């Protein structure tokens, strides 16, 4: 039903161009989402590493001078 309405509005000649544009848009959106996920994962890993280092320093035996 929706395909029929799109076909009537845009015509058969424009349909492949619309589909190609939609596919490219979806790919760009997917790439941007993966980049954001990667940045969030990297940002989340950094504080955990520094927190672990801080706790190791706090729990380390102290030498008395």
C-alpha atoms as an extended CHARMM CRD file, in Angstrom:
* protein
*
        65  EXT
         1         1  UNK       CA              0.0000000000        0.0000000000        0.0000000000  PROA      1               0.0000000000
         2         2  UNK       CA              2.7490000000        2.4510000000        0.9980000000  PROA      2               0.0000000000
         3         3  UNK       CA              4.8520000000        1.4360000000       -2.0000000000  PROA      3               0.0000000000
         4         4  UNK       CA              1.9090000000        2.1650000000       -4.2880000000  PROA      4               0.0000000000
         5         5  UNK       CA              1.4770000000        5.6580000000       -2.8150000000  PROA      5               0.0000000000
         6         6  UNK       CA              5.2070000000        6.3880000000       -3.1940000000  PROA      6               0.0000000000
         7         7  UNK       CA              5.1020000000        5.1030000000       -6.7730000000  PROA      7               0.0000000000
         8         8  UNK       CA              2.1690000000        7.3860000000       -7.5870000000  PROA      8               0.0000000000
         9         9  UNK       CA              3.7500000000       10.4410000000       -5.9480000000  PROA      9               0.0000000000
        10        10  UNK       CA              7.2580000000       10.1520000000       -7.3610000000  PROA      10              0.0000000000
        11        11  UNK       CA              6.8670000000        7.9920000000      -10.4530000000  PROA      11              0.0000000000
        12        12  UNK       CA              8.7050000000        4.8770000000      -11.5590000000  PROA      12              0.0000000000
        13        13  UNK       CA             11.7600000000        6.7910000000      -12.8240000000  PROA      13              0.0000000000
        14        14  UNK       CA             12.5480000000        8.3810000000       -9.4610000000  PROA      14              0.0000000000
        15        15  UNK       CA             11.9790000000        5.2560000000       -7.3630000000  PROA      15              0.0000000000
        16        16  UNK       CA             15.5030000000        3.7660000000       -7.8350000000  PROA      16              0.0000000000
        17        17  UNK       CA             17.1030000000        7.1140000000       -6.9610000000  PROA      17              0.0000000000
        18        18  UNK       CA             15.0010000000        7.3740000000       -3.8150000000  PROA      18              0.0000000000
        19        19  UNK       CA             15.9100000000        3.8340000000       -2.7770000000  PROA      19              0.0000000000
        20        20  UNK       CA             19.6180000000        4.4940000000       -3.3770000000  PROA      20              0.0000000000
        21        21  UNK       CA             19.4850000000        7.6890000000       -1.3290000000  PROA      21              0.0000000000
        22        22  UNK       CA             17.6680000000        5.9130000000        1.4870000000  PROA      22              0.0000000000
        23        23  UNK       CA             20.2800000000        3.1370000000        1.5170000000  PROA      23              0.0000000000
        24        24  UNK       CA             23.1420000000        5.6340000000        1.6630000000  PROA      24              0.0000000000
        25        25  UNK       CA             21.4470000000        7.5140000000        4.4830000000  PROA      25              0.0000000000
        26        26  UNK       CA             21.0110000000        4.3340000000        6.4860000000  PROA      26              0.0000000000
        27        27  UNK       CA             24.6880000000        3.4380000000        5.9870000000  PROA      27              0.0000000000
        28        28  UNK       CA             25.8270000000        6.8960000000        7.1220000000  PROA      28              0.0000000000
        29        29  UNK       CA             23.5960000000        6.6760000000       10.1870000000  PROA      29              0.0000000000
        30        30  UNK       CA             24.9980000000        3.2310000000       11.0360000000  PROA      30              0.0000000000
        31        31  UNK       CA             28.5960000000        4.4910000000       10.7040000000  PROA      31              0.0000000000
        32        32  UNK       CA             27.9000000000        7.4820000000       12.9400000000  PROA      32              0.0000000000
        33        33  UNK       CA             26.2390000000        5.2560000000       15.5490000000  PROA      33              0.0000000000
        34        34  UNK       CA             29.1980000000        2.8520000000       15.5470000000  PROA      34              0.0000000000
        35        35  UNK       CA             31.6280000000        5.7770000000       15.9340000000  PROA      35              0.0000000000
        36        36  UNK       CA             29.6830000000        7.1030000000       18.9110000000  PROA      36              0.0000000000
        37        37  UNK       CA             29.5040000000        3.6340000000       20.4690000000  PROA      37              0.0000000000
        38        38  UNK       CA             33.2730000000        3.2490000000       20.0200000000  PROA      38              0.0000000000
        39        39  UNK       CA             33.9690000000        6.6480000000       21.6130000000  PROA      39              0.0000000000
        40        40  UNK       CA             31.6960000000        5.8660000000       24.5560000000  PROA      40              0.0000000000
        41        41  UNK       CA             33.3710000000        2.4860000000       25.0190000000  PROA      41              0.0000000000
        42        42  UNK       CA             36.8310000000        4.0800000000       24.9700000000  PROA      42              0.0000000000
        43        43  UNK       CA             35.7360000000        6.8390000000       27.3500000000  PROA      43              0.0000000000
        44        44  UNK       CA             34.2360000000        4.2800000000       29.7100000000  PROA      44              0.0000000000
        45        45  UNK       CA             37.4120000000        2.1830000000       29.7020000000  PROA      45              0.0000000000
        46        46  UNK       CA             39.7340000000        5.0510000000       30.6090000000  PROA      46              0.0000000000
        47        47  UNK       CA             38.1990000000        6.0350000000       33.9860000000  PROA      47              0.0000000000
        48        48  UNK       CA             37.9750000000        2.3970000000       35.0420000000  PROA      48              0.0000000000
        49        49  UNK       CA             41.6870000000        1.9900000000       34.3800000000  PROA      49              0.0000000000
        50        50  UNK       CA             42.6330000000        5.1070000000       36.3160000000  PROA      50              0.0000000000
        51        51  UNK       CA             40.3090000000        4.1400000000       39.2190000000  PROA      51              0.0000000000
        52        52  UNK       CA             41.9990000000        0.7610000000       39.3850000000  PROA      52              0.0000000000
        53        53  UNK       CA             45.4140000000        2.4260000000       39.4550000000  PROA      53              0.0000000000
        54        54  UNK       CA             44.3130000000        4.7590000000       42.2510000000  PROA      54              0.0000000000
        55        55  UNK       CA             43.0030000000        1.8890000000       44.3810000000  PROA      55              0.0000000000
        56        56  UNK       CA             46.2110000000       -0.0390000000       43.8360000000  PROA      56              0.0000000000
        57        57  UNK       CA             48.2280000000        2.9640000000       44.9970000000  PROA      57              0.0000000000
        58        58  UNK       CA             46.0300000000        3.4110000000       48.0890000000  PROA      58              0.0000000000
        59        59  UNK       CA             46.3120000000       -0.2610000000       49.0490000000  PROA      59              0.0000000000
        60        60  UNK       CA             50.0430000000       -0.5240000000       48.4530000000  PROA      60              0.0000000000
        61        61  UNK       CA             52.1860000000       -1.1410000000       51.5560000000  PROA      61              0.0000000000
        62        62  UNK       CA             53.8220000000        2.0330000000       52.8280000000  PROA      62              0.0000000000
        63        63  UNK       CA             57.3890000000        2.1890000000       53.8770000000  PROA      63              0.0000000000
        64        64  UNK       CA             58.0580000000        3.9570000000       57.1370000000  PROA      64              0.0000000000
        65        65  UNK       CA             60.8220000000        6.5010000000       56.9740000000  PROA      65              0.0000000000
